[in-house]
Amino acid sequence: MPIDSAASIVVFEHPVIAQDCVDALQVLGFTTTYLPLTEDNVMALMTARPDYVLTINFNQFISQVCELLKIAYLSWVVDTPCYSIYDKAVSQSCSFTFLYDAAIAQRLRSSGVRQVYHLPLAANLDRIGMLQSHSGDPARDVTFVANLTRTEYRTHIMPRLSAATKAHCAQLIDCLDQPCDTFRLAEQIEDSLIDAVMQESGYQLVGDHYLTVAEKLAYLLGREHSWQERINFVNALERRLQVGVYGNTEWHDVIGCYAGHADHFSEMPTIFRTSKINLNLSRSFVEYGLPMRIFDVLSCGGFLVTNDKADLQKLFTADKDLVIFRDVQDLTEICAYYLEHEEQRKAIAEQGRITVARDHTYVARLTNMFTTVQRVRRGDPMPLSRWYA
């Protein structure tokens, strides 16, 4: 069924993917207005009355305004955790929420949120194709482009905990070293631990309408695990290989191969193209979803090695589009192998680019999004996504 693209839409700014969405919407024929996310611009919806509003990640305030005006509000949630999706506003009749992680979408549905769907991230190959290649750029053996985010647990909670409570939290963090299909750490968190953390640290753990306090603490511990995991993996790799890490300055004091900041639009594509191996480390608290890094690397024709997530099996073919590793030892051996087998490496990188160009563009994703919304508004039931029933 063709989408009703002869419509107006307001898209609110996001630092990375919103412009790619605007480009795709214009290809699809929408009359698109791209605005900074300010209170004045949100309130101006009352006068503009577009047919649709789109944001990257869910915004409770915009949801409420659109509900009042009976405007379809579409949000594409691309972060974990995105605490705003647990607000009761996500269940409003005019809100259609698309999450890049199907596991979270499934749980929200089981909690009674009807208009929530799974939609993976995508790539803008037209934008990538317009960028100039720089043949003089050095080719590193292994490159990891990612920020290292200092966690709330590390800065506000852990320094104030008793030895016993800190040890209990450390045990829970360590258990995340064993990969699991879903992030169910909250099931191991007892009320006594929650009480101890709050009393000793003074940090108020607060849940939400669809988020328990145990789940909130699990996310905080999960973020700490990912902080430690990223450092440990990079340290292990740089002992044997030529590694470059691009990201924020938090990396500077904890690794020896920090290469500085890289702009998402102008510098990252060249890094992905010229690196012999690009690394992805999806965070342990992300259950099924794939980060933007995967689509960015593959759209640039870069060779990608990544840890496993359920969506990889749905969207790509292992050892054909990309390579999946199990643990740090496996990663090191895989990198060493493909550094010695250039033709295999290049063939996989090229097939990954072909697969993204065929199946994982913003035009395809937004067509999927608007087809879903328009069919639901006509009264047709829709599955969680085309990949999950």
C-alpha angles and dihedrals in degrees: 000000000000116000121245095247097162089094141103124250135182114213118194119217125265123177096241124013107022094083090052088053090050091051091052094046090053090051088052091052103253121147097238131197117189115201140172112255100253132141091245092054092048092050089047087068086080089067101032095048098191120189092241141015122205129192134173104240122006120291117196095200094053089046090056093048092049091048090054092049095039091236119149108251115202122189126183108204110209102162135076119236097028099170094187092071090068092064115106089242088078088075096057117126097243095047121097112184123195117192127195089215113067094195092064091044090052092052093049089051091051087053091056104267103137105182099057122114143175118251121166123217123263148200135248103220093174090061092045091049092056093058119099118242117229108213092190094063112115118250112227122202095234128009130188118189110192143111123250106222118202106227132233088233092056096045106033108020116027098056091060100044125108117248092255096050092044090052091050091052091046090054091053091047092050092052088066089070086082107076115237132186092236135026102244100153090126089071089065095050114096127201090247091062092048090051092048093049093050096043096046099040100032087226110140110224107207127181128193141225093290098020125076123213089245090056090050091053090045090057091050091051091044092055089051090052091053091049090055095040095054092051093045094049094048092047090051093049097046091056089067109019143041102262133179124192121195122192144082124341093260085088094060100085100036105050136036099222103060108147101183137250122329122201112236096226106032106029111024096066091056091048091051092048097048101040114096091216128018117201128214122191109185110203119256093237091058104090112189105347130103121225123236089254091075094056092041094053095045094045088057092052092252124153110244133203114185143167116251130274129166094249091061088069091049100045107028143028116242115236089012104062098014141343126255124210129200105207142345094281091050090047092053092050093046092051092049091050097050093044085062095044106056098165093054090047093052093046092054092046091052093048090049089054091049092051093050092047091050102041114011112053128129090244090058093045096048091046086055091047097050094041088056094048095046094048092048090050088053089054100258117140114238130201123236089265142318088271099046127039 
